Amino acid sequence: MKKSKYFYDYTRNTDSPVVDERVPNYYIGNNGYEARKVVSGFDLTYNVGTAVTYLLRSSRKHTTPNECIRKAIAHLQFELEKLDEQYSK
């Protein structure tokens, strides 16, 4: 993903990641990385990125990870359907 010409990486001169306090803790790993930044860093599609965020938070948001894992699987199914449609033409 190409960054805007107005993009300024305000974390580049810090030793530790800067955490946005508006982001819930279950989206931030023990290493300080935010799920959305991981997804963005890998240029994932919407469905794959959403699945990744569900998996990353799965054991942190709820008492059991089942719901988040089901949602991740659903988004991976959506991505497979999109790919099947795209490559079957």
C-alpha positions in Angstrom: 0.0 0.0 0.0 1.4 3.4 -1.0 1.6 5.9 1.7 0.2 9.4 1.3 2.7 12.1 0.5 1.5 13.6 3.8 2.3 10.5 5.8 4.7 11.1 8.7 6.0 8.2 10.7 6.0 9.7 14.2 7.3 6.4 15.7 10.5 6.4 13.7 12.6 8.2 16.3 11.3 6.2 19.3 12.8 3.1 20.9 9.4 1.5 21.6 6.2 1.5 19.6 3.8 4.4 20.3 0.4 3.0 21.3 -2.8 4.8 20.4 -4.8 5.0 23.6 -8.0 4.7 21.7 -7.1 1.2 20.6 -8.5 -1.5 22.9 -5.9 -3.6 24.6 -7.0 -6.9 23.0 -5.7 -5.5 19.6 -2.2 -4.8 21.0 0.2 -7.7 21.4 2.7 -8.3 24.2 5.3 -6.8 21.9 3.4 -3.5 21.5 2.3 -4.1 17.9 -1.2 -3.2 16.9 -3.2 -5.7 14.8 -4.2 -3.0 12.3 -0.5 -2.1 11.8 0.5 -5.7 11.2 -2.3 -6.0 8.6 -1.3 -2.8 7.0 2.4 -3.8 7.0 1.6 -6.9 5.0 -0.8 -5.2 2.5 -3.5 -7.8 3.2 -6.8 -7.8 1.5 -9.8 -6.7 3.6 -11.0 -10.3 4.2 -7.6 -11.7 5.1 -6.8 -8.7 7.2 -10.0 -9.0 9.1 -9.4 -12.7 9.7 -5.9 -12.0 11.0 -7.2 -9.4 13.4 -9.9 -11.8 14.7 -7.2 -14.4 15.2 -4.8 -12.1 16.9 -7.4 -11.0 19.4 -9.1 -14.4 19.8 -7.7 -15.3 23.2 -7.7 -11.8 24.5 -11.2 -10.4 24.0 -13.5 -13.2 25.2 -13.2 -15.9 27.7 -13.1 -18.5 24.9 -11.6 -17.8 21.4 -14.4 -19.7 19.6 -16.4 -16.8 18.4 -13.4 -14.9 17.0 -12.1 -18.0 15.3 -15.5 -18.6 13.7 -15.5 -15.1 12.4 -11.9 -15.5 11.0 -12.9 -18.6 9.2 -16.0 -16.9 7.7 -13.8 -14.1 6.4 -11.3 -16.6 4.9 -14.3 -18.3 3.2 -15.3 -14.9 1.8 -11.8 -14.4 0.4 -11.8 -17.9 -1.1 -15.1 -17.2 -2.8 -13.8 -13.9 -4.2 -10.6 -15.6 -5.5 -12.6 -18.5 -7.0 -14.8 -16.0 -8.8 -11.8 -14.0 -10.0 -9.8 -16.9 -11.3 -12.6 -18.9 -12.8 -13.3 -16.3 -15.5 
